[in-house]
Amino acid sequence: MADLNVNELSLEGDEEEGGFCFDVDEDGEEVGDLRLCLVGRFLCDKPIHVMSMKKRVADMWRPVKGVIIKQAMEGLFLFQFSHKLDMEAALRGGPWTFGSHLLIIEKVQIGVQIESIPLFHVEFWVQVHNIPAGLMLEKVGKTIANFIGTFVEYDKHNNSSFWRQYMRLRVKVDVRNPLKKNTRVKNRGGEWCTVTFKYENLGLFCFVCGILGHSDQRCEVRFAMEEDNGIREWSNDIMVENRRYNNASSSKWLKEEGAGSEKNGSTSSSGTQHPRVRITTRMKRVIHKSNQKGPHKM
């Protein structure tokens, strides 16, 4: 990122408190770079392998103009894009996971320390199953979405067939709260029925307390029990199988900070580029005959 131009700032000293107030030019190059940045953390209680994560995230996002990923501080990462469309696609396309650990991302806020940006909400696509016939409507979906979390979007493309197995909703969920499993809906005959929820790309969650980011083996609620009776209120039934990605050792979408473009061909340890030599069939015959004659005599 470019250095901040001090000439573009207005400086006001607070004599009483001994502090300063800066008015930053939001059209400056530095601010422009920050507007293409996301900050994020993984919902887990252990360190992750940074190099493997960078490759996997780049493969999931596939940004046309590439992305630079760096660790800003322990457990907190910056994702710098070269184009606004790539950044918006990463925000809209989630949730994203690495090794079953959920990634929480937000836009970098100008004038706010990145560690102060709240990272507690993730948008999920949630499938609502067992909806009574005639209630597969957007207004019904909005009410159910606001019960799960906060309504974001109703998937109208899911309405293309005559018979639909489920309603699909985009919902913003607070990861500090237990996941909602189901609710009751009264059908037009006046009878109550239970509708169930399935979360797409959910990631690791606890079967004991229903909160994301840990398993029941490390659940504080379980450790607070006098005796674990083995009863679990949550199960894998609320999950939709996650997407799978390839395991290649590198990613063509990942850019390294300050790195130039790569060229075809092998490179020596000193950085010198060597052309590849193509051995033809005729050259193979010559080498074979030379080997049959034995070593040359001086």
Disulfide bonds with the S-S distance in Angstrom:
none
